[in-house]
């Protein structure tokens, strides 16, 4: 006769397998969740959004926008390749520019995950190609490389948190844009909190601390937002975010993302 301990282990394993059968996309922006497409499975996404920038001396804010198709592909259950091709633009009283932005190609690796899929460690790396026109304000003008690691866990089955630290080579604009100076490296740290309201809906909050404040007297800048994620059906998920910044040219921003899994 099966012991009570064995019955509990079987029930737990069945629950984990049942949850794995309904894969979820990553809901966070600043950190990484242990949500992977699966071996040899693609995940398509379409992101879009906009932000407002206050420029000193200008009568009106600059409005920026982007539309970014993306794909994640699972080489294995733990390793993905990803790519994003942004179409970006901005407008103010005198200018209206748009075109291809800087293309991103990267990878994510689920280095560690416990048997219950609660705790996780995810190193990640992204190459940002200089495909956007710097003169039109659509690209950085230099190639960039971002390297980071996310650590997270789940508590009480419905509350998830993750932290991320990252380093981006050439990730920050020079302190004095009036001179032809090289871009500087960027260090950032982030925290994400996600609360599952039910099997389909969750709310989240994220904050990021960066060392590229516009004012040289400030050591750090902040970005943060609140978001909502909703699982429409087995294949489609929708996310929306709205937030703001302090210490950056950006005042506030909003974005959304539609994800299709196969």
Backbone bond lengths (Angstrom), bond angles and torsions (degrees), N, CA, C in turn:
res aa  C-N    CA-C-N  psi(-1)  N-CA   C-N-CA  omega(-1)  CA-C   N-CA-C  phi
1 X - - - 1.466 - - 1.537 109.81 -
2 X 1.348 116.73 135.84 1.455 121.15 -177.18 1.523 109.92 -68.84
3 X 1.345 114.84 132.29 1.458 119.79 179.64 1.522 110.12 -73.29
4 X 1.331 115.16 163.78 1.461 120.72 179.39 1.525 110.92 -61.84
5 X 1.337 117.25 -39.03 1.463 120.12 -179.90 1.519 110.76 -63.13
6 X 1.346 117.88 -43.86 1.458 120.63 179.12 1.527 111.32 -64.54
7 X 1.335 116.53 -38.02 1.456 120.03 178.49 1.528 110.72 -63.02
8 X 1.324 117.02 -39.71 1.461 120.51 178.94 1.523 111.11 -66.18
9 X 1.341 116.39 -40.30 1.463 119.35 178.74 1.526 111.02 -65.07
10 X 1.343 117.36 -41.26 1.462 120.67 178.36 1.526 110.49 -63.38
11 X 1.336 117.11 -44.53 1.460 120.57 179.76 1.522 111.36 -62.14
12 X 1.325 115.87 -40.15 1.465 119.87 178.74 1.519 111.01 -65.09
13 X 1.331 116.45 -44.63 1.469 120.33 179.90 1.518 111.02 -62.62
14 X 1.331 117.99 -40.87 1.461 120.92 178.41 1.522 110.87 -64.42
15 X 1.325 115.94 -38.11 1.458 119.03 178.29 1.514 112.33 -65.49
16 X 1.333 116.60 -40.29 1.456 120.38 177.86 1.518 110.75 -64.43
17 X 1.348 116.58 -43.33 1.462 120.32 179.41 1.522 111.17 -64.85
18 X 1.318 116.70 -38.50 1.468 119.57 178.83 1.514 111.03 -65.09
19 X 1.331 115.92 -39.90 1.459 118.85 177.60 1.509 112.12 -67.15
20 X 1.346 117.07 -35.18 1.455 120.26 -178.89 1.517 111.62 -70.35
21 X 1.336 117.25 -24.31 1.463 119.95 -179.51 1.518 111.69 -67.76
22 X 1.317 117.60 -22.74 1.461 122.81 179.09 1.528 106.09 -113.11
23 X 1.318 116.49 85.30 1.461 121.49 -176.39 1.519 110.14 -71.07
24 X 1.314 116.16 144.27 1.457 122.70 178.78 1.518 109.68 -115.70
25 X 1.325 117.90 148.09 1.464 120.40 174.72 1.517 110.71 -81.38
26 X 1.326 116.11 164.70 1.455 120.22 173.42 1.520 109.76 -65.41
27 X 1.333 115.81 134.87 1.461 120.65 -179.04 1.515 112.64 -101.34
28 X 1.313 117.47 -13.48 1.457 122.02 -174.58 1.531 111.75 -90.57
29 X 1.338 115.34 160.82 1.462 122.35 178.48 1.526 111.13 -110.09
30 X 1.322 117.76 -44.46 1.459 122.52 -174.66 1.522 113.50 -89.61
31 X 1.334 118.49 -16.99 1.456 122.72 -179.18 1.531 109.27 -129.99
32 X 1.347 115.55 178.26 1.456 121.55 179.17 1.529 109.98 -115.14
33 X 1.337 115.97 135.21 1.458 121.77 172.12 1.525 109.63 -99.73
34 X 1.334 116.01 163.11 1.464 120.48 176.72 1.529 109.91 -83.65
35 X 1.319 115.64 58.09 1.464 123.58 179.28 1.525 107.48 -120.05
36 X 1.326 117.40 100.43 1.447 122.62 -175.33 1.531 110.15 -116.76
37 X 1.346 118.38 150.02 1.470 120.72 -175.21 1.523 114.16 -65.03
38 X 1.340 117.67 -28.24 1.457 121.03 -174.07 1.515 110.21 105.56
39 X 1.319 115.92 161.02 1.458 121.35 -175.65 1.521 111.37 -62.02
40 X 1.338 115.80 127.73 1.467 124.48 175.94 1.530 112.51 59.40
41 X 1.338 116.62 30.25 1.459 120.98 178.93 1.530 110.02 -118.28
42 X 1.335 116.90 136.53 1.467 119.85 178.07 1.527 111.52 -92.61
43 X 1.309 115.01 157.77 1.457 122.91 173.42 1.524 107.13 -137.24
44 X 1.321 117.45 118.28 1.455 122.50 -178.15 1.520 109.82 -102.74
45 X 1.318 116.29 147.27 1.459 120.15 179.71 1.516 110.13 -143.38
46 X 1.323 114.48 155.58 1.461 122.20 173.59 1.517 107.03 -135.96
47 X 1.329 115.44 113.60 1.460 121.52 -178.68 1.517 109.53 -111.49
48 X 1.311 115.87 151.51 1.459 120.87 177.33 1.505 110.15 -158.32
49 X 1.321 115.52 153.85 1.450 118.41 179.74 1.508 111.86 178.96
50 X 1.317 114.29 -175.38 1.453 120.10 -179.43 1.505 110.88 -155.15
51 X 1.328 115.66 165.66 1.455 121.37 179.92 1.519 109.44 -150.81
52 X 1.301 114.82 160.44 1.461 121.85 179.93 1.521 109.02 -116.25
53 X 1.347 116.11 132.59 1.452 122.34 -179.57 1.523 109.68 -118.98
54 X 1.303 115.67 132.07 1.461 120.65 175.34 1.519 108.86 -95.37
55 X 1.312 116.80 122.24 1.464 122.20 -178.34 1.523 109.20 -111.66
56 X 1.329 115.99 129.01 1.465 121.09 -178.32 1.526 110.37 -62.63
57 X 1.335 116.63 130.06 1.450 121.37 178.93 1.511 114.80 91.46
58 X 1.343 117.26 -11.23 1.460 120.18 -179.61 1.521 109.84 -91.81
59 X 1.333 115.22 148.35 1.460 120.04 -179.78 1.523 112.31 -77.72
60 X 1.326 116.85 -24.35 1.465 120.95 -178.12 1.518 109.87 -136.07
61 X 1.336 116.35 156.17 1.457 121.28 177.65 1.524 110.46 -71.08
62 X 1.323 114.99 155.46 1.459 121.19 172.77 1.524 108.61 -90.01
63 X 1.302 116.49 130.87 1.459 121.74 178.88 1.527 109.35 -103.07
64 X 1.315 116.73 121.42 1.460 121.91 177.84 1.528 109.73 -108.63
65 X 1.324 116.10 151.51 1.459 120.76 178.03 1.521 109.39 -147.72
66 X 1.326 115.88 161.99 1.459 120.79 178.17 1.526 110.02 -153.75
67 X 1.325 114.97 151.46 1.466 123.67 170.21 1.524 106.18 -132.43
68 X 1.336 116.58 123.51 1.462 119.71 -171.37 1.528 111.51 -131.68
69 X 1.346 118.66 105.49 1.459 120.71 167.70 1.532 109.15 -72.61
70 X 1.317 116.25 143.54 1.461 120.06 -179.79 1.507 111.89 -145.94
71 X 1.317 115.82 163.10 1.457 121.23 178.15 1.521 108.83 -144.70
72 X 1.329 116.01 140.20 1.461 123.62 167.70 1.523 106.91 -119.68
73 X 1.323 116.22 136.68 1.464 120.25 179.85 1.515 109.12 -129.95
74 X 1.339 115.88 126.64 1.451 120.33 -179.29 1.523 112.22 -83.21
75 X 1.320 116.18 109.11 1.462 119.23 172.70 1.518 110.09 -69.57
76 X 1.331 116.22 -39.17 1.458 123.76 172.04 1.524 106.67 -139.14
77 X 1.318 116.87 -176.77 1.462 120.20 176.00 1.524 112.18 -65.68
78 X 1.327 117.44 -18.76 1.468 121.47 -174.85 1.521 114.08 -115.16
79 X 1.323 118.74 -7.54 1.454 121.43 -174.29 1.523 110.36 -129.49
80 X 1.333 116.43 126.40 1.459 120.69 179.22 1.523 110.56 -125.04
81 X 1.324 114.54 152.19 1.445 122.74 166.03 1.518 107.84 -107.83
82 X 1.311 117.75 147.07 1.460 120.35 -179.17 1.524 110.16 -140.79
83 X 1.320 115.15 154.52 1.464 121.47 177.22 1.518 108.62 -149.77
84 X 1.336 116.03 146.13 1.460 122.34 177.75 1.521 108.34 -140.91
85 X 1.348 115.79 134.32 1.469 121.77 -177.31 1.525 107.68 -122.85
86 X 1.336 117.87 96.70 1.469 119.94 -174.98 1.520 113.15 -83.93
87 X 1.316 114.61 141.70 1.462 122.49 165.99 1.517 105.35 -108.64
88 X 1.336 116.83 118.36 1.460 120.81 -171.46 1.515 110.78 -124.42
89 X 1.320 115.22 163.00 1.455 120.17 177.58 1.505 111.00 -166.96
90 X 1.318 115.58 168.42 1.459 120.85 175.84 1.519 108.72 -154.58
91 X 1.291 115.52 159.92 1.462 120.66 -179.78 1.519 109.85 -150.25
92 X 1.342 115.16 148.04 1.455 122.19 170.82 1.519 107.26 -144.27
93 X 1.316 117.37 -157.70 1.460 119.91 -176.55 1.531 112.74 -63.95
94 X 1.338 117.29 -32.24 1.460 120.41 -172.03 1.522 113.87 -113.97
95 X 1.333 118.22 -23.18 1.455 121.01 -172.92 1.515 111.44 -119.52
96 X 1.323 114.49 152.60 1.459 121.13 174.23 1.522 107.17 -151.81
97 X 1.328 116.68 97.13 1.461 121.97 -175.95 1.517 109.94 -118.29
98 X 1.323 116.55 147.52 1.455 121.47 175.81 1.522 108.97 -157.69
99 X 1.327 115.96 158.13 1.452 120.54 179.10 1.516 110.83 159.71
100 X 1.317 115.81 -169.99 1.457 122.29 -179.64 1.523 110.52 -64.91
101 X 1.327 116.02 134.33 1.458 121.10 174.85 1.516 111.20 -94.43
102 X 1.325 116.56 -161.40 1.464 122.00 -179.30 1.528 109.96 -83.87
103 X 1.324 116.56 118.85 1.458 123.45 -178.06 1.529 109.79 -73.81
104 X 1.341 115.92 140.92 1.457 121.63 179.22 1.523 110.67 -116.31
105 X 1.343 116.13 136.60 1.456 123.40 175.28 1.522 107.13 -132.65
106 X 1.332 117.13 128.89 1.456 118.03 -175.26 1.509 113.72 -152.43
107 X 1.318 114.09 -174.61 1.454 121.53 179.13 1.524 109.80 -147.02
108 X 1.319 116.18 151.88 1.463 123.98 177.07 1.525 108.13 -132.13
109 X 1.319 117.17 139.82 1.458 121.52 -176.78 1.521 109.42 -131.98
110 X 1.314 116.37 121.54 1.469 121.69 176.76 1.523 107.82 -80.56
111 X 1.326 115.30 85.51 1.455 121.42 -174.75 1.530 111.69 -66.11
112 X 1.332 116.34 -38.83 1.468 120.44 -178.75 1.513 109.91 -144.98
113 X 1.327 114.85 139.57 1.463 122.40 172.03 1.517 107.57 -152.94
114 X 1.343 117.04 130.92 1.459 117.96 -178.09 1.526 110.85 -75.42
115 X 1.307 117.25 172.31 1.461 122.51 -172.37 1.526 112.02 -62.15
116 X 1.327 117.82 -26.48 1.460 121.41 -179.39 1.535 112.35 -93.30
117 X 1.340 117.54 3.73 1.464 123.45 -178.25 1.523 111.67 61.64
118 X 1.323 116.58 30.88 1.462 120.47 -179.33 1.532 110.97 -91.46
119 X 1.323 117.59 -59.72 1.463 121.23 -178.57 1.523 110.07 -92.01
120 X 1.357 116.12 145.49 1.456 119.11 -179.55 1.523 111.31 -150.32
121 X 1.335 115.05 155.56 1.454 123.80 174.07 1.527 106.93 -133.41
122 X 1.341 116.87 124.69 1.463 121.37 -175.38 1.526 110.00 -131.34
123 X 1.339 118.77 102.22 1.463 120.05 167.70 1.534 109.35 -74.61
124 X 1.329 116.65 148.49 1.461 119.60 -179.38 1.521 109.94 -148.78
125 X 1.320 116.57 152.77 1.467 122.13 -179.59 1.520 108.81 -144.30
126 X 1.327 116.17 141.79 1.464 121.91 -178.24 1.522 109.65 -139.30
127 X 1.330 116.13 131.79 1.459 122.36 171.03 1.517 107.96 -99.24
128 X 1.329 117.20 126.18 1.463 123.04 -179.94 1.521 107.32 -108.20
129 X 1.318 115.97 110.65 1.456 121.80 -173.61 1.528 110.75 -83.57
130 X 1.308 116.08 147.27 1.468 121.71 -178.06 1.526 109.71 -85.45
131 X 1.331 115.96 69.19 1.466 121.43 -177.73 1.526 112.88 -100.01
132 X 1.323 118.00 -16.30 1.457 121.36 178.35 1.522 111.86 -84.50
133 X 1.305 117.03 150.03 1.460 123.00 -178.95 1.528 109.36 -77.06
134 X 1.332 115.94 109.93 1.465 119.92 -178.36 1.524 111.38 -64.97
135 X 1.338 117.32 -37.61 1.465 120.55 -177.76 1.527 111.81 -63.80
136 X 1.331 116.92 -28.21 1.459 121.24 178.16 1.529 112.27 -92.74
137 X 1.329 116.83 1.81 1.456 120.08 -179.71 1.515 114.40 77.48
138 X 1.338 117.78 21.25 1.460 121.56 -176.23 1.529 112.84 -102.40
139 X 1.320 117.40 -6.82 1.453 120.98 -179.05 1.513 111.58 -151.36
140 X 1.326 115.28 169.26 1.461 120.67 -177.91 1.522 112.60 -79.21
141 X 1.332 117.48 -20.94 1.452 120.02 -178.61 1.507 114.19 85.16
142 X 1.332 117.86 -7.00 1.461 123.51 178.20 1.521 108.61 -141.73
143 X 1.339 115.69 149.02 1.451 119.66 172.42 1.517 110.85 -67.61
144 X 1.329 116.15 148.23 1.457 121.84 -178.83 1.522 109.61 -130.57
145 X 1.303 116.29 153.32 1.453 122.29 175.09 1.508 110.40 -132.20
146 X 1.324 117.05 125.87 1.464 121.40 -179.14 1.532 109.37 -113.71
147 X 1.320 116.12 131.76 1.456 122.47 179.05 1.523 107.88 -130.50
148 X 1.336 116.66 131.19 1.454 119.15 -177.37 1.508 112.08 -154.54
149 X 1.320 114.72 176.27 1.461 121.49 176.96 1.525 108.58 -147.08
150 X 1.326 115.35 134.16 1.463 122.46 177.12 1.522 109.79 -112.59
151 X 1.322 115.30 138.98 1.460 122.78 176.81 1.522 107.40 -129.11
152 X 1.328 117.05 132.32 1.459 119.38 -178.52 1.507 112.55 -154.34
153 X 1.327 115.38 175.52 1.457 121.09 177.86 1.518 109.42 -159.94
154 X 1.316 115.82 173.33 1.467 124.00 178.26 1.520 109.17 -120.72
155 X 1.324 116.54 137.06 1.453 121.82 178.36 1.522 109.52 -124.23
156 X 1.308 115.74 135.32 1.463 122.47 177.36 1.537 111.96 56.93
157 X 1.316 117.70 27.87 1.468 125.45 174.95 1.527 114.56 69.49
158 X 1.319 120.01 -18.15 1.467 121.12 -172.72 1.527 113.87 -123.18
159 X 1.328 117.99 -12.12 1.463 121.55 -178.39 1.521 109.03 -112.33
160 X 1.340 115.39 122.73 1.457 121.30 -178.43 1.530 109.12 -121.32
161 X 1.316 116.22 144.21 1.454 119.42 173.46 1.518 109.15 -139.91
162 X 1.327 115.21 152.99 1.457 120.90 178.55 1.522 108.98 -148.82
163 X 1.317 115.93 146.26 1.454 122.00 173.11 1.527 107.84 -121.95
164 X 1.323 115.37 150.60 1.462 120.12 -179.10 1.524 109.00 -141.26
165 X 1.313 115.99 139.11 1.463 121.88 170.81 1.526 106.93 -123.47
166 X 1.335 116.10 140.30 1.456 119.05 -176.37 1.526 111.03 -146.70
167 X 1.319 114.12 155.95 1.461 123.48 175.94 1.518 107.42 -128.38
168 X 1.333 117.53 127.06 1.460 122.11 179.41 1.519 109.40 -119.22
169 X 1.312 115.18 113.91 1.456 120.86 176.77 1.527 109.38 -70.55
170 X 1.329 117.14 127.97 1.465 123.74 -175.98 1.526 111.95 62.71
171 X 1.318 116.61 28.09 1.459 120.25 -173.63 1.514 115.23 -84.78
172 X 1.333 118.14 -12.91 1.465 121.21 -176.60 1.517 110.39 -119.39
173 X 1.329 115.67 141.96 1.458 120.73 177.15 1.525 109.87 -67.40
174 X 1.338 118.65 152.72 1.468 120.28 177.67 1.522 111.14 -61.42
175 X 1.331 115.85 150.05 1.464 120.07 -177.14 1.519 111.79 -62.21
176 X 1.324 117.64 -33.72 1.465 121.06 179.07 1.523 108.62 -116.78
177 X 1.344 118.27 96.23 1.456 121.34 -176.91 1.523 113.73 -68.84
178 X 1.339 118.45 -10.51 1.459 120.58 -179.74 1.518 112.64 -74.61
179 X 1.331 116.71 -16.04 1.454 120.87 179.59 1.530 109.13 -110.70
180 X 1.315 115.37 154.24 1.465 121.22 -178.22 1.521 109.42 -80.10
181 X 1.314 115.86 68.82 1.460 121.43 -177.93 1.524 110.34 -98.92
182 X 1.324 115.30 155.33 1.454 120.23 177.68 1.527 110.20 -72.10
183 X 1.314 114.85 153.21 1.452 119.65 174.40 1.524 109.82 -67.81
184 X 1.326 115.79 155.65 1.454 121.31 -177.39 1.521 110.21 -107.01
185 X 1.327 115.88 162.73 1.454 120.80 178.65 1.528 110.21 -77.62
186 X 1.316 114.77 153.15 1.464 121.03 -175.39 1.529 109.93 -123.20
187 X 1.321 115.92 130.41 1.461 122.36 172.72 1.529 108.27 -112.39
188 X 1.323 115.52 139.15 1.465 119.71 -177.51 1.529 110.03 -145.90
189 X 1.317 114.38 149.81 1.457 121.87 172.88 1.519 109.04 -132.93
190 X 1.331 117.28 147.57 1.466 120.50 -174.77 1.523 110.76 -144.51
191 X 1.331 114.15 154.62 1.465 122.70 176.19 1.517 108.67 -133.26
192 X 1.335 116.60 133.73 1.466 122.61 176.75 1.518 109.94 -125.09
193 X 1.334 116.28 138.08 1.456 123.48 173.76 1.517 108.34 -125.53
194 X 1.339 117.03 128.06 1.466 122.54 -178.67 1.523 108.57 -126.84
195 X 1.317 115.40 133.09 1.459 121.49 179.22 1.520 108.52 -122.73
196 X 1.327 116.71 119.36 1.463 122.18 178.08 1.526 109.78 -79.00
197 X 1.338 115.86 116.88 1.466 119.92 177.38 1.518 110.57 -77.71
198 X 1.328 117.33 -38.22 1.455 123.62 175.31 1.522 107.08 -158.00
199 X 1.347 117.79 -164.26 1.458 120.54 -176.55 1.525 112.89 -68.00
200 X 1.338 117.41 -19.97 1.459 120.60 -175.96 1.528 113.72 -110.49
201 X 1.317 118.19 -28.15 1.466 121.34 -169.57 1.521 111.50 -115.71
202 X 1.322 115.22 145.09 1.457 121.17 174.56 1.523 109.28 -150.51
203 X 1.317 115.29 152.62 1.458 121.64 174.46 1.528 107.74 -116.87
204 X 1.321 115.72 155.59 1.463 118.66 -176.82 1.516 110.95 -150.64
205 X 1.308 114.46 158.40 1.451 122.55 173.70 1.514 108.96 -137.13
206 X 1.334 116.41 140.11 1.458 121.08 -178.29 1.521 109.88 -138.39
207 X 1.323 115.37 147.42 1.462 121.25 174.98 1.525 108.01 -139.33
208 X 1.322 115.06 141.74 1.462 121.60 179.73 1.522 109.25 -127.60
209 X 1.325 116.72 134.79 1.458 123.69 175.97 1.525 107.62 -109.70
210 X 1.341 116.92 129.10 1.466 122.63 -175.77 1.524 109.56 -129.63
211 X 1.340 116.08 157.96 1.460 119.19 -179.92 1.527 112.12 -106.44
212 X 1.346 116.93 29.84 1.468 120.32 -179.88 1.529 111.76 -118.14
213 X 1.320 116.59 44.96 1.465 120.57 178.77 1.525 110.28 -60.12
214 X 1.338 115.16 143.64 1.456 120.82 -179.43 1.534 110.83 -65.91
215 X 1.314 117.08 -43.22 1.458 121.73 179.80 1.537 109.21 -78.97
216 X 1.335 118.65 119.41 1.470 120.40 -179.16 1.525 113.55 -58.91
217 X 1.327 117.16 -21.21 1.458 119.94 179.64 1.525 112.42 -77.52
218 X 1.344 116.91 -15.87 1.460 120.93 177.84 1.524 109.60 -93.09
219 X 1.327 115.69 136.41 1.464 120.05 179.66 1.522 112.20 -81.11
220 X 1.337 116.73 -32.32 1.458 119.90 -173.03 1.527 110.85 -139.03
221 X 1.318 114.27 158.08 1.463 122.35 172.84 1.523 108.44 -124.28
222 X 1.338 116.15 158.83 1.457 122.01 -176.96 1.519 110.77 -126.18
223 X 1.330 115.91 143.55 1.463 122.42 166.31 1.523 106.97 -131.21
224 X 1.316 116.65 143.82 1.456 119.28 179.04 1.509 111.40 -158.22
225 X 1.338 116.25 152.81 1.460 120.05 179.26 1.519 110.87 -154.32
226 X 1.322 114.54 163.00 1.451 123.88 169.12 1.519 107.94 -108.56
227 X 1.325 116.74 151.63 1.453 119.31 -177.00 1.514 112.74 -147.99
228 X 1.315 114.63 165.20 1.457 123.21 177.74 1.520 108.17 -135.24
229 X 1.330 116.68 132.23 1.461 122.21 176.94 1.521 109.03 -120.27
230 X 1.331 116.29 136.73 1.460 120.60 -177.96 1.521 109.96 -137.56
231 X 1.321 115.64 128.33 1.463 121.92 177.58 1.528 108.21 -88.03
232 X 1.343 117.21 107.72 1.464 121.70 -176.19 1.522 110.67 -70.21
233 X 1.319 116.58 -50.04 1.464 122.60 176.93 1.519 108.16 -154.65
234 X 1.320 116.91 -162.64 1.463 120.97 -175.88 1.518 112.25 -62.97
235 X 1.328 116.92 -26.87 1.461 120.77 -172.33 1.530 114.17 -108.17
236 X 1.326 118.64 -28.02 1.457 121.76 -170.93 1.526 112.23 -114.81
237 X 1.332 115.22 138.42 1.457 122.35 174.29 1.525 108.90 -134.74
238 X 1.330 115.77 147.48 1.458 121.40 -177.68 1.527 109.32 -128.70
239 X 1.336 116.38 133.65 1.458 122.12 177.83 1.524 110.23 -127.26
240 X 1.323 116.23 147.84 1.452 121.82 174.84 1.513 110.58 -139.62
241 X 1.345 116.86 143.88 1.455 122.10 -176.02 1.527 109.54 -139.38
242 X 1.324 116.28 145.95 1.461 121.08 174.46 1.521 108.78 -145.47
243 X 1.348 115.89 130.67 1.455 118.25 -177.60 1.508 112.25 -161.79
244 X 1.322 114.92 -166.44 1.450 121.09 -177.71 1.510 111.36 -149.77
245 X 1.330 115.27 -178.99 1.460 121.48 -176.13 1.514 110.30 -137.51
246 X 1.321 114.84 156.89 1.460 122.05 175.61 1.524 108.09 -135.79
247 X 1.318 116.42 128.31 1.454 120.46 -178.67 1.511 114.14 91.90
248 X 1.341 117.68 -0.10 1.456 123.00 177.62 1.529 109.27 -117.48
249 X 1.338 116.78 167.36 1.460 119.54 175.44 1.531 110.97 -65.87
250 X 1.308 115.82 -29.19 1.460 121.65 -179.57 1.528 110.82 -68.51
251 X 1.336 116.16 133.38 1.459 120.58 177.28 1.524 111.30 -92.73
252 X 1.323 116.13 -57.61 1.462 121.07 179.71 1.518 109.14 -148.04
253 X 1.320 115.74 163.20 1.462 120.44 -177.56 1.521 110.34 -151.76
254 X 1.312 115.18 158.21 1.460 122.48 173.95 1.515 108.86 -143.73
255 X 1.305 116.60 147.58 1.459 120.33 179.59 1.518 110.29 -156.74
256 X 1.337 114.98 159.54 1.447 121.92 178.08 1.514 109.75 -139.46
257 X 1.326 115.72 161.25 1.462 119.88 -178.36 1.522 109.52 -148.57
258 X 1.326 115.95 130.67 1.458 122.80 173.97 1.516 108.11 -109.95
259 X 1.338 116.84 127.16 1.462 121.99 -175.70 1.520 109.17 -120.05
260 X 1.328 115.63 133.23 1.464 122.17 177.00 1.517 108.99 -118.68
261 X 1.333 116.18 124.03 1.461 122.09 178.88 1.518 110.25 -113.25
262 X 1.324 114.86 150.01 1.473 120.20 -177.72 1.515 110.44 -118.01
